């Protein structure tokens, strides 16, 4: 077995390798994680014993990077360290504590993701898109859409300023989440509170399948849809996207649904513990008979409710809309000169295509 002897010269160590047997040093390589026992702290370097290898040192920029970690270490303590340089000119292994801590944290995060284990995080800040937290020393992002219905801000109506103010209230709190996505190379870590589903809820969900019709209680309303809980199994939570709430033309789910409402919905999909549902699949589709009501060449009256770069959407009745293309005016500017949001005009029905839910209009002369 190799033997080593360390000689201290001023504030540095030199390592003399006793070559009675082949060196073990070549077994080390940059990036390896080793267990290191603290020997001494000084202003120019911190020295560690690496069992069966020799002496390790932290110096230069790494001293600054590892300052907070080193403050908590006492002589004799053992810690994981990452090999930065296998052997410097003094024969010492240059180490990094900050990199080892990160690498170890990412490994634990990987295990949390693979095992689906819930973990508590502390919220440190927020932005209009969600919450920023600390998880094992790594910055984690919790998107607002991944908050539980109980925590999702209800009265923001898509307003970024209102959303930011509502999310600020969580700073300093602890939430239980699951890791749903991570990329160590780019320091990306996404977590979800919605994904925290009890084993009991998973077992209860096993008896349901796509196509089942269930009674639900609305537990939350967001700009993108409504959260619901099964009336018979309140532990099961589902989501009805805005596009599945109604055949009617709606801009905000609150136009047709509110917290506390009891609704009947059909299960569209069950995947990874998440349930997507639909209310409109249980309603008659107004487009089935649209060709009987709107015919090509007829003049109809409708209100402009949305203007986009490719045209204006016109509400013909509560459930049916038509489109007048920007090409009818030559440019978006000309379209806006001729059509005003919220106003009604007479239109000529140019074509009716029930199979793609589309009615093309022209401005009546």
QUINOR-V911237 format. One line per field, one symbol per residue. phi: phi as a letter, one per 40 degrees, with the letter a starting at -180 (. if undefined). psi: psi as a letter, one per 40 degrees, with the letter a starting at -180 (. if undefined). burial: + if it has 9 or more other C-alpha atoms within 8 Angstrom, else -. Layout:
phi: ???
psi: ???
burial: ???
This chain:
phi: .cbbbbbcbgcbbbbbccccbdccdcccadhcbbcbbcbabaccabbbcbdgbibbbbagccdccbdccccccbdhcbacbbccbcacccgcccbbcccccccccccccdcccccgccacbbcbaaaccibbbbbfgbcbbbcdccccdcccdcbcfgcccccccccdcccgcbbcbbcbaaaddbfcabbbccccbcdccccccccbadhcbbcbbcbabbccibcbbcccbdccbbbbcdcbcacccbcadccbaadgccbbabccabafgbbbbaccccbcccccbccccbbdgccbbabcbabbdbibcbccadbbbbbbccccbgacccdcccbbdgccacbcccabbdcbfbbcbbccc
psi: hiiihhhhhbeiiihhhhfdiiiedediiheihihhhhdihideihiihhhedaiiihibdddddedddddehiheiiihihhdhdhaeeeihhihddddddddddddddddddefhiihihhdiiaeeaihihhfehhihgideeiiddehhdfdfehdddddddddeeheihihiiheiigddefhhhihddeghiddddddddeiihdihihihheihideahhiihddgeehiihhideedieihidhdedeiiheihihihhdihhfeihhihddeeihheededdddhiheihihihhehhideahhhhdidehiihhiddeedidddddddhhheiiihihhdihgddefhhhiihi.
burial: -+-+-+------++++++-----+---+++--+++++++-----++++++---++++++--++--+--+----------+++++++++--++++++++++++--++--++-++----+-++++++++++++++++--+++++++-++-+--++--+-----+++-+++--+---+++++-++----++++++++++----++-++---++---++++++++++-+++++++---++++++++-++++-+--++---+++---++++++++--+++++++++----++--++--+++--+++++++-+---++++++--++++++++--+--+-++-----+---++++++++++---++++++--
